């Protein structure tokens, strides 16, 4: 394998092994490779935040189905990892799966509306939240507005 080249034609060393996604565990499938500079930045230079949450952003139509206030969206929590910051905050994951517009959706979990005053509506908002929370001291409180069934 030869070197990869960046946009300006500069040579970039690869990080090995690349990650391959396949159903059988073999070498067929989709592979991912990142440059050493990217790996260094992501793993060593940037502070990483792990919430332990899995879910999805709600677009306008599903948000309406969940009776969110007008022009409000949020992050629908599907699962919360044991021992995670999300579990320590008391967040709840979905208990059932529903199919909406042909897509499976974990339902019954919390819907996060804001984090540190930032509305959770787009992927750009998630980036802003990551940036803001990465500047907080370790174990600092984080303010989250949550919509929960029955509350």
PyMOL CGO cylinders between C-alpha atoms (Angstrom):
from pymol import cmd
from pymol.cgo import CYLINDER

trace = [
    CYLINDER, 0.00, 0.00, 0.00, 1.29, 3.41, -0.87, 0.3, 1, 1, 1, 1, 1, 1,
    CYLINDER, 1.29, 3.41, -0.87, 0.78, 6.64, 1.03, 0.3, 1, 1, 1, 1, 1, 1,
    CYLINDER, 0.78, 6.64, 1.03, -2.47, 8.56, 0.86, 0.3, 1, 1, 1, 1, 1, 1,
    CYLINDER, -2.47, 8.56, 0.86, -2.38, 12.14, -0.30, 0.3, 1, 1, 1, 1, 1, 1,
    CYLINDER, -2.38, 12.14, -0.30, -4.18, 15.11, 1.22, 0.3, 1, 1, 1, 1, 1, 1,
    CYLINDER, -4.18, 15.11, 1.22, -6.00, 17.84, -0.66, 0.3, 1, 1, 1, 1, 1, 1,
    CYLINDER, -6.00, 17.84, -0.66, -2.80, 19.82, -1.25, 0.3, 1, 1, 1, 1, 1, 1,
    CYLINDER, -2.80, 19.82, -1.25, -0.97, 16.71, -2.49, 0.3, 1, 1, 1, 1, 1, 1,
    CYLINDER, -0.97, 16.71, -2.49, 0.87, 16.24, 0.80, 0.3, 1, 1, 1, 1, 1, 1,
    CYLINDER, 0.87, 16.24, 0.80, 1.66, 12.69, 1.81, 0.3, 1, 1, 1, 1, 1, 1,
    CYLINDER, 1.66, 12.69, 1.81, -0.14, 11.39, 4.90, 0.3, 1, 1, 1, 1, 1, 1,
    CYLINDER, -0.14, 11.39, 4.90, 0.83, 8.22, 6.75, 0.3, 1, 1, 1, 1, 1, 1,
    CYLINDER, 0.83, 8.22, 6.75, -1.94, 5.74, 7.47, 0.3, 1, 1, 1, 1, 1, 1,
    CYLINDER, -1.94, 5.74, 7.47, -3.05, 4.41, 10.81, 0.3, 1, 1, 1, 1, 1, 1,
    CYLINDER, -3.05, 4.41, 10.81, -3.11, 0.60, 10.70, 0.3, 1, 1, 1, 1, 1, 1,
    CYLINDER, -3.11, 0.60, 10.70, -5.06, -1.55, 10.94, 0.3, 1, 1, 1, 1, 1, 1,
    CYLINDER, -5.06, -1.55, 10.94, -8.00, 0.10, 9.27, 0.3, 1, 1, 1, 1, 1, 1,
    CYLINDER, -8.00, 0.10, 9.27, -11.44, -0.66, 10.62, 0.3, 1, 1, 1, 1, 1, 1,
    CYLINDER, -11.44, -0.66, 10.62, -13.48, -2.94, 8.37, 0.3, 1, 1, 1, 1, 1, 1,
    CYLINDER, -13.48, -2.94, 8.37, -17.21, -3.35, 8.78, 0.3, 1, 1, 1, 1, 1, 1,
    CYLINDER, -17.21, -3.35, 8.78, -18.47, -6.69, 7.51, 0.3, 1, 1, 1, 1, 1, 1,
    CYLINDER, -18.47, -6.69, 7.51, -21.26, -9.09, 8.41, 0.3, 1, 1, 1, 1, 1, 1,
    CYLINDER, -21.26, -9.09, 8.41, -19.04, -12.19, 8.44, 0.3, 1, 1, 1, 1, 1, 1,
    CYLINDER, -19.04, -12.19, 8.44, -16.01, -10.65, 10.17, 0.3, 1, 1, 1, 1, 1, 1,
    CYLINDER, -16.01, -10.65, 10.17, -13.93, -11.23, 7.03, 0.3, 1, 1, 1, 1, 1, 1,
    CYLINDER, -13.93, -11.23, 7.03, -12.03, -8.67, 5.03, 0.3, 1, 1, 1, 1, 1, 1,
    CYLINDER, -12.03, -8.67, 5.03, -14.88, -7.73, 2.69, 0.3, 1, 1, 1, 1, 1, 1,
    CYLINDER, -14.88, -7.73, 2.69, -16.91, -4.64, 3.49, 0.3, 1, 1, 1, 1, 1, 1,
    CYLINDER, -16.91, -4.64, 3.49, -16.30, -0.98, 4.10, 0.3, 1, 1, 1, 1, 1, 1,
    CYLINDER, -16.30, -0.98, 4.10, -12.90, 0.09, 5.47, 0.3, 1, 1, 1, 1, 1, 1,
    CYLINDER, -12.90, 0.09, 5.47, -11.93, 3.27, 7.29, 0.3, 1, 1, 1, 1, 1, 1,
    CYLINDER, -11.93, 3.27, 7.29, -8.47, 4.82, 7.42, 0.3, 1, 1, 1, 1, 1, 1,
    CYLINDER, -8.47, 4.82, 7.42, -7.40, 8.04, 9.10, 0.3, 1, 1, 1, 1, 1, 1,
    CYLINDER, -7.40, 8.04, 9.10, -4.16, 9.97, 8.89, 0.3, 1, 1, 1, 1, 1, 1,
    CYLINDER, -4.16, 9.97, 8.89, -1.71, 10.02, 11.80, 0.3, 1, 1, 1, 1, 1, 1,
    CYLINDER, -1.71, 10.02, 11.80, -2.37, 13.75, 12.26, 0.3, 1, 1, 1, 1, 1, 1,
    CYLINDER, -2.37, 13.75, 12.26, -6.11, 13.16, 12.58, 0.3, 1, 1, 1, 1, 1, 1,
    CYLINDER, -6.11, 13.16, 12.58, -5.62, 10.26, 14.99, 0.3, 1, 1, 1, 1, 1, 1,
    CYLINDER, -5.62, 10.26, 14.99, -3.22, 12.34, 17.11, 0.3, 1, 1, 1, 1, 1, 1,
    CYLINDER, -3.22, 12.34, 17.11, -5.67, 15.23, 17.24, 0.3, 1, 1, 1, 1, 1, 1,
    CYLINDER, -5.67, 15.23, 17.24, -8.67, 13.06, 18.10, 0.3, 1, 1, 1, 1, 1, 1,
    CYLINDER, -8.67, 13.06, 18.10, -6.94, 10.76, 20.58, 0.3, 1, 1, 1, 1, 1, 1,
    CYLINDER, -6.94, 10.76, 20.58, -4.34, 12.97, 22.23, 0.3, 1, 1, 1, 1, 1, 1,
    CYLINDER, -4.34, 12.97, 22.23, -5.04, 16.66, 21.72, 0.3, 1, 1, 1, 1, 1, 1,
    CYLINDER, -5.04, 16.66, 21.72, -8.81, 17.04, 21.96, 0.3, 1, 1, 1, 1, 1, 1,
    CYLINDER, -8.81, 17.04, 21.96, -10.58, 16.29, 25.17, 0.3, 1, 1, 1, 1, 1, 1,
    CYLINDER, -10.58, 16.29, 25.17, -13.09, 13.55, 24.50, 0.3, 1, 1, 1, 1, 1, 1,
    CYLINDER, -13.09, 13.55, 24.50, -16.50, 13.41, 26.15, 0.3, 1, 1, 1, 1, 1, 1,
    CYLINDER, -16.50, 13.41, 26.15, -18.37, 10.11, 26.46, 0.3, 1, 1, 1, 1, 1, 1,
    CYLINDER, -18.37, 10.11, 26.46, -21.99, 10.35, 27.60, 0.3, 1, 1, 1, 1, 1, 1,
    CYLINDER, -21.99, 10.35, 27.60, -22.88, 6.68, 27.26, 0.3, 1, 1, 1, 1, 1, 1,
    CYLINDER, -22.88, 6.68, 27.26, -25.98, 7.60, 25.25, 0.3, 1, 1, 1, 1, 1, 1,
    CYLINDER, -25.98, 7.60, 25.25, -27.17, 6.14, 21.99, 0.3, 1, 1, 1, 1, 1, 1,
    CYLINDER, -27.17, 6.14, 21.99, -30.10, 7.68, 20.18, 0.3, 1, 1, 1, 1, 1, 1,
    CYLINDER, -30.10, 7.68, 20.18, -31.05, 10.00, 17.38, 0.3, 1, 1, 1, 1, 1, 1,
    CYLINDER, -31.05, 10.00, 17.38, -32.01, 13.56, 16.65, 0.3, 1, 1, 1, 1, 1, 1,
    CYLINDER, -32.01, 13.56, 16.65, -35.71, 14.00, 16.07, 0.3, 1, 1, 1, 1, 1, 1,
    CYLINDER, -35.71, 14.00, 16.07, -36.65, 15.85, 12.91, 0.3, 1, 1, 1, 1, 1, 1,
    CYLINDER, -36.65, 15.85, 12.91, -39.81, 17.98, 12.79, 0.3, 1, 1, 1, 1, 1, 1,
    CYLINDER, -39.81, 17.98, 12.79, -42.24, 15.19, 11.85, 0.3, 1, 1, 1, 1, 1, 1,
    CYLINDER, -42.24, 15.19, 11.85, -41.25, 12.69, 14.58, 0.3, 1, 1, 1, 1, 1, 1,
    CYLINDER, -41.25, 12.69, 14.58, -40.98, 15.57, 17.07, 0.3, 1, 1, 1, 1, 1, 1,
    CYLINDER, -40.98, 15.57, 17.07, -44.62, 16.39, 16.33, 0.3, 1, 1, 1, 1, 1, 1,
    CYLINDER, -44.62, 16.39, 16.33, -45.58, 12.73, 16.88, 0.3, 1, 1, 1, 1, 1, 1,
    CYLINDER, -45.58, 12.73, 16.88, -43.99, 12.93, 20.35, 0.3, 1, 1, 1, 1, 1, 1,
    CYLINDER, -43.99, 12.93, 20.35, -46.03, 16.09, 21.10, 0.3, 1, 1, 1, 1, 1, 1,
    CYLINDER, -46.03, 16.09, 21.10, -42.99, 18.29, 21.58, 0.3, 1, 1, 1, 1, 1, 1,
    CYLINDER, -42.99, 18.29, 21.58, -43.76, 22.00, 21.80, 0.3, 1, 1, 1, 1, 1, 1,
    CYLINDER, -43.76, 22.00, 21.80, -43.99, 23.74, 18.40, 0.3, 1, 1, 1, 1, 1, 1,
    CYLINDER, -43.99, 23.74, 18.40, -40.62, 24.36, 16.71, 0.3, 1, 1, 1, 1, 1, 1,
    CYLINDER, -40.62, 24.36, 16.71, -38.91, 22.14, 19.30, 0.3, 1, 1, 1, 1, 1, 1,
    CYLINDER, -38.91, 22.14, 19.30, -36.77, 19.14, 18.54, 0.3, 1, 1, 1, 1, 1, 1,
    CYLINDER, -36.77, 19.14, 18.54, -34.48, 16.99, 20.65, 0.3, 1, 1, 1, 1, 1, 1,
    CYLINDER, -34.48, 16.99, 20.65, -32.32, 13.91, 21.04, 0.3, 1, 1, 1, 1, 1, 1,
    CYLINDER, -32.32, 13.91, 21.04, -34.34, 10.73, 21.60, 0.3, 1, 1, 1, 1, 1, 1,
    CYLINDER, -34.34, 10.73, 21.60, -32.41, 8.44, 23.96, 0.3, 1, 1, 1, 1, 1, 1,
    CYLINDER, -32.41, 8.44, 23.96, -32.43, 4.84, 22.75, 0.3, 1, 1, 1, 1, 1, 1,
    CYLINDER, -32.43, 4.84, 22.75, -29.98, 3.27, 25.23, 0.3, 1, 1, 1, 1, 1, 1,
    CYLINDER, -29.98, 3.27, 25.23, -27.92, 4.36, 28.23, 0.3, 1, 1, 1, 1, 1, 1,
    CYLINDER, -27.92, 4.36, 28.23, -24.68, 2.46, 28.91, 0.3, 1, 1, 1, 1, 1, 1,
    CYLINDER, -24.68, 2.46, 28.91, -24.28, 1.05, 32.43, 0.3, 1, 1, 1, 1, 1, 1,
    CYLINDER, -24.28, 1.05, 32.43, -21.78, 3.05, 34.49, 0.3, 1, 1, 1, 1, 1, 1,
    CYLINDER, -21.78, 3.05, 34.49, -21.92, 6.00, 32.08, 0.3, 1, 1, 1, 1, 1, 1,
    CYLINDER, -21.92, 6.00, 32.08, -22.38, 9.70, 32.85, 0.3, 1, 1, 1, 1, 1, 1,
    CYLINDER, -22.38, 9.70, 32.85, -25.84, 9.41, 31.24, 0.3, 1, 1, 1, 1, 1, 1,
    CYLINDER, -25.84, 9.41, 31.24, -26.80, 6.71, 33.74, 0.3, 1, 1, 1, 1, 1, 1,
    CYLINDER, -26.80, 6.71, 33.74, -25.40, 8.79, 36.62, 0.3, 1, 1, 1, 1, 1, 1,
    CYLINDER, -25.40, 8.79, 36.62, -27.66, 11.66, 35.48, 0.3, 1, 1, 1, 1, 1, 1,
    CYLINDER, -27.66, 11.66, 35.48, -30.65, 9.32, 35.63, 0.3, 1, 1, 1, 1, 1, 1,
    CYLINDER, -30.65, 9.32, 35.63, -31.39, 9.38, 31.90, 0.3, 1, 1, 1, 1, 1, 1,
    CYLINDER, -31.39, 9.38, 31.90, -33.63, 6.59, 30.61, 0.3, 1, 1, 1, 1, 1, 1,
    CYLINDER, -33.63, 6.59, 30.61, -33.46, 4.75, 27.30, 0.3, 1, 1, 1, 1, 1, 1,
    CYLINDER, -33.46, 4.75, 27.30, -36.37, 3.52, 25.20, 0.3, 1, 1, 1, 1, 1, 1,
    CYLINDER, -36.37, 3.52, 25.20, -38.32, 0.46, 26.22, 0.3, 1, 1, 1, 1, 1, 1,
    CYLINDER, -38.32, 0.46, 26.22, -40.00, -0.37, 22.91, 0.3, 1, 1, 1, 1, 1, 1,
    CYLINDER, -40.00, -0.37, 22.91, -39.37, -0.10, 19.20, 0.3, 1, 1, 1, 1, 1, 1,
    CYLINDER, -39.37, -0.10, 19.20, -41.84, 1.54, 16.81, 0.3, 1, 1, 1, 1, 1, 1,
    CYLINDER, -41.84, 1.54, 16.81, -41.64, 1.87, 13.04, 0.3, 1, 1, 1, 1, 1, 1,
    CYLINDER, -41.64, 1.87, 13.04, -42.20, 5.41, 11.82, 0.3, 1, 1, 1, 1, 1, 1,
    CYLINDER, -42.20, 5.41, 11.82, -41.98, 6.13, 8.08, 0.3, 1, 1, 1, 1, 1, 1,
    CYLINDER, -41.98, 6.13, 8.08, -40.42, 2.70, 7.61, 0.3, 1, 1, 1, 1, 1, 1,
    CYLINDER, -40.42, 2.70, 7.61, -37.61, 3.39, 10.09, 0.3, 1, 1, 1, 1, 1, 1,
    CYLINDER, -37.61, 3.39, 10.09, -37.29, 1.61, 13.46, 0.3, 1, 1, 1, 1, 1, 1,
    CYLINDER, -37.29, 1.61, 13.46, -37.23, 4.06, 16.35, 0.3, 1, 1, 1, 1, 1, 1,
    CYLINDER, -37.23, 4.06, 16.35, -36.59, 3.31, 20.03, 0.3, 1, 1, 1, 1, 1, 1,
    CYLINDER, -36.59, 3.31, 20.03, -39.46, 4.92, 21.94, 0.3, 1, 1, 1, 1, 1, 1,
    CYLINDER, -39.46, 4.92, 21.94, -40.34, 5.45, 25.57, 0.3, 1, 1, 1, 1, 1, 1,
    CYLINDER, -40.34, 5.45, 25.57, -36.97, 6.95, 26.49, 0.3, 1, 1, 1, 1, 1, 1,
    CYLINDER, -36.97, 6.95, 26.49, -36.08, 10.46, 27.53, 0.3, 1, 1, 1, 1, 1, 1,
    CYLINDER, -36.08, 10.46, 27.53, -35.91, 13.26, 24.97, 0.3, 1, 1, 1, 1, 1, 1,
    CYLINDER, -35.91, 13.26, 24.97, -33.06, 15.68, 25.66, 0.3, 1, 1, 1, 1, 1, 1,
    CYLINDER, -33.06, 15.68, 25.66, -34.18, 19.19, 24.70, 0.3, 1, 1, 1, 1, 1, 1,
    CYLINDER, -34.18, 19.19, 24.70, -31.19, 21.29, 25.83, 0.3, 1, 1, 1, 1, 1, 1,
    CYLINDER, -31.19, 21.29, 25.83, -27.68, 20.79, 27.22, 0.3, 1, 1, 1, 1, 1, 1,
    CYLINDER, -27.68, 20.79, 27.22, -25.98, 23.72, 28.93, 0.3, 1, 1, 1, 1, 1, 1,
    CYLINDER, -25.98, 23.72, 28.93, -28.61, 26.03, 27.41, 0.3, 1, 1, 1, 1, 1, 1,
    CYLINDER, -28.61, 26.03, 27.41, -28.00, 24.84, 23.84, 0.3, 1, 1, 1, 1, 1, 1,
    CYLINDER, -28.00, 24.84, 23.84, -31.12, 23.49, 22.09, 0.3, 1, 1, 1, 1, 1, 1,
    CYLINDER, -31.12, 23.49, 22.09, -30.58, 20.02, 20.64, 0.3, 1, 1, 1, 1, 1, 1,
    CYLINDER, -30.58, 20.02, 20.64, -31.96, 20.33, 17.11, 0.3, 1, 1, 1, 1, 1, 1,
    CYLINDER, -31.96, 20.33, 17.11, -29.15, 19.61, 14.61, 0.3, 1, 1, 1, 1, 1, 1,
    CYLINDER, -29.15, 19.61, 14.61, -25.80, 17.85, 14.32, 0.3, 1, 1, 1, 1, 1, 1,
    CYLINDER, -25.80, 17.85, 14.32, -24.20, 21.31, 14.51, 0.3, 1, 1, 1, 1, 1, 1,
    CYLINDER, -24.20, 21.31, 14.51, -25.83, 21.75, 17.93, 0.3, 1, 1, 1, 1, 1, 1,
    CYLINDER, -25.83, 21.75, 17.93, -24.30, 18.46, 19.06, 0.3, 1, 1, 1, 1, 1, 1,
    CYLINDER, -24.30, 18.46, 19.06, -20.88, 19.80, 18.01, 0.3, 1, 1, 1, 1, 1, 1,
    CYLINDER, -20.88, 19.80, 18.01, -21.49, 23.00, 20.02, 0.3, 1, 1, 1, 1, 1, 1,
    CYLINDER, -21.49, 23.00, 20.02, -22.52, 20.93, 23.03, 0.3, 1, 1, 1, 1, 1, 1,
    CYLINDER, -22.52, 20.93, 23.03, -19.40, 18.74, 22.73, 0.3, 1, 1, 1, 1, 1, 1,
    CYLINDER, -19.40, 18.74, 22.73, -17.22, 21.86, 22.52, 0.3, 1, 1, 1, 1, 1, 1,
    CYLINDER, -17.22, 21.86, 22.52, -18.84, 23.53, 25.54, 0.3, 1, 1, 1, 1, 1, 1,
    CYLINDER, -18.84, 23.53, 25.54, -18.86, 20.43, 27.75, 0.3, 1, 1, 1, 1, 1, 1,
    CYLINDER, -18.86, 20.43, 27.75, -15.25, 19.59, 26.84, 0.3, 1, 1, 1, 1, 1, 1,
    CYLINDER, -15.25, 19.59, 26.84, -14.23, 22.87, 28.52, 0.3, 1, 1, 1, 1, 1, 1,
    CYLINDER, -14.23, 22.87, 28.52, -15.88, 21.92, 31.81, 0.3, 1, 1, 1, 1, 1, 1,
    CYLINDER, -15.88, 21.92, 31.81, -13.82, 20.59, 34.69, 0.3, 1, 1, 1, 1, 1, 1,
    CYLINDER, -13.82, 20.59, 34.69, -13.97, 16.86, 35.31, 0.3, 1, 1, 1, 1, 1, 1,
    CYLINDER, -13.97, 16.86, 35.31, -17.10, 15.93, 37.32, 0.3, 1, 1, 1, 1, 1, 1,
    CYLINDER, -17.10, 15.93, 37.32, -18.53, 19.46, 36.88, 0.3, 1, 1, 1, 1, 1, 1,
    CYLINDER, -18.53, 19.46, 36.88, -22.34, 19.56, 36.84, 0.3, 1, 1, 1, 1, 1, 1,
    CYLINDER, -22.34, 19.56, 36.84, -24.03, 19.72, 33.44, 0.3, 1, 1, 1, 1, 1, 1,
    CYLINDER, -24.03, 19.72, 33.44, -27.48, 21.29, 33.04, 0.3, 1, 1, 1, 1, 1, 1,
    CYLINDER, -27.48, 21.29, 33.04, -29.80, 19.22, 30.85, 0.3, 1, 1, 1, 1, 1, 1,
    CYLINDER, -29.80, 19.22, 30.85, -33.50, 19.78, 30.05, 0.3, 1, 1, 1, 1, 1, 1,
    CYLINDER, -33.50, 19.78, 30.05, -35.28, 16.46, 29.53, 0.3, 1, 1, 1, 1, 1, 1,
    CYLINDER, -35.28, 16.46, 29.53, -38.79, 15.50, 28.47, 0.3, 1, 1, 1, 1, 1, 1,
    CYLINDER, -38.79, 15.50, 28.47, -39.85, 12.23, 30.10, 0.3, 1, 1, 1, 1, 1, 1,
    CYLINDER, -39.85, 12.23, 30.10, -43.02, 10.21, 29.64, 0.3, 1, 1, 1, 1, 1, 1,
    CYLINDER, -43.02, 10.21, 29.64, -45.29, 10.66, 32.65, 0.3, 1, 1, 1, 1, 1, 1,
    CYLINDER, -45.29, 10.66, 32.65, -43.49, 13.75, 33.96, 0.3, 1, 1, 1, 1, 1, 1,
]
cmd.load_cgo(trace, "trace")
